[in-house]
Amino acid sequence: MFRIVYTSQLNPAVGRAEIDAIIAEARENNAAADVTGAWLMKGRDCLSALEGPPETVRRLGERIWDDRRHTGFRLRDMRATHHRYFPETPLYVLDVDLNGAEALQDHQGLRWLCSFVGGPEAFAANGLPPDPGEKD
């Protein structure tokens, strides 16, 4: 079992219909490949985890990195693991703007995932933190 955590921003040209298509395609592909995970959105900021067979998860990460619908792809964590944080679904999706910050507290995996960007409250309030490599 292998897991990656990444952040990205949706390209400004990506609309709601395209987001829905990304979600539907990811759920279908993940289910067929024994991959589970989560995709959190706050505005155009995305925070995601993918869990599953190592080679499959690696390929998915590379595909997302190359996908022009995402910009600013940043790998936050990559490791072998013995358990899944999201075993119940091929892709748990949560739009914080639609569901509120409280929804991030309802699931242990979501709290864990948000720890990569300052915690649930920080992600719900501000989205992704500024990239430390960026200059003001």
VENURPE-V234277 format. One record per residue. N is the residue number from 1. RES is the residue in one letter. SS is DSSP state (@ for helix, = for strand, . for the rest). OMEGA is omega as a letter, one per 30 degrees, with the letter a starting at -180 (none if undefined). Layout:
N&RES&SS&OMEGA + N&RES&SS&OMEGA
This chain:
1&M&.&a + 2&F&=&a + 3&R&=&l + 4&I&=&l + 5&V&=&l + 6&Y&=&l + 7&T&=&l + 8&S&=&l + 9&Q&=&l + 10&L&=&l + 11&N&.&a + 12&P&.&a + 13&A&.&a + 14&V&.&l + 15&G&.&a + 16&R&@&a + 17&A&@&l + 18&E&@&l + 19&I&@&l + 20&D&@&l + 21&A&@&l + 22&I&@&a + 23&I&@&a + 24&A&@&l + 25&E&@&a + 26&A&@&l + 27&R&@&a + 28&E&@&a + 29&N&@&l + 30&N&@&l + 31&A&@&a + 32&A&@&a + 33&A&.&a + 34&D&.&l + 35&V&.&l + 36&T&=&l + 37&G&=&a + 38&A&=&l + 39&W&=&l + 40&L&=&l + 41&M&=&l + 42&K&=&a + 43&G&.&l + 44&R&.&l + 45&D&=&a + 46&C&=&l + 47&L&=&a + 48&S&=&l + 49&A&=&l + 50&L&=&a + 51&E&=&l + 52&G&=&l + 53&P&.&a + 54&P&@&a + 55&E&@&l + 56&T&@&a + 57&V&@&l + 58&R&@&l + 59&R&@&l + 60&L&@&l + 61&G&@&l + 62&E&@&l + 63&R&@&l + 64&I&@&l + 65&W&@&a + 66&D&@&a + 67&D&.&a + 68&R&.&l + 69&R&.&l + 70&H&=&l + 71&T&=&l + 72&G&=&l + 73&F&=&l + 74&R&=&l + 75&L&=&a + 76&R&=&a + 77&D&=&l + 78&M&=&a + 79&R&=&l + 80&A&=&a + 81&T&.&l + 82&H&.&l + 83&H&.&l + 84&R&.&l + 85&Y&.&a + 86&F&.&a + 87&P&.&a + 88&E&.&a + 89&T&.&l + 90&P&.&l + 91&L&.&l + 92&Y&=&a + 93&V&=&l + 94&L&=&l + 95&D&=&a + 96&V&@&l + 97&D&@&a + 98&L&@&a + 99&N&@&l + 100&G&.&a + 101&A&.&a + 102&E&@&a + 103&A&@&l + 104&L&@&a + 105&Q&@&a + 106&D&.&a + 107&H&.&a + 108&Q&@&a + 109&G&@&l + 110&L&@&l + 111&R&@&l + 112&W&@&a + 113&L&@&l + 114&C&@&l + 115&S&@&l + 116&F&@&a + 117&V&@&l + 118&G&.&l + 119&G&.&a + 120&P&@&a + 121&E&@&a + 122&A&@&a + 123&F&@&a + 124&A&@&a + 125&A&@&a + 126&N&@&a + 127&G&.&a + 128&L&.&l + 129&P&.&l + 130&P&.&l + 131&D&.&a + 132&P&.&l + 133&G&.&a + 134&E&.&l + 135&K&.&l + 136&D&.&none
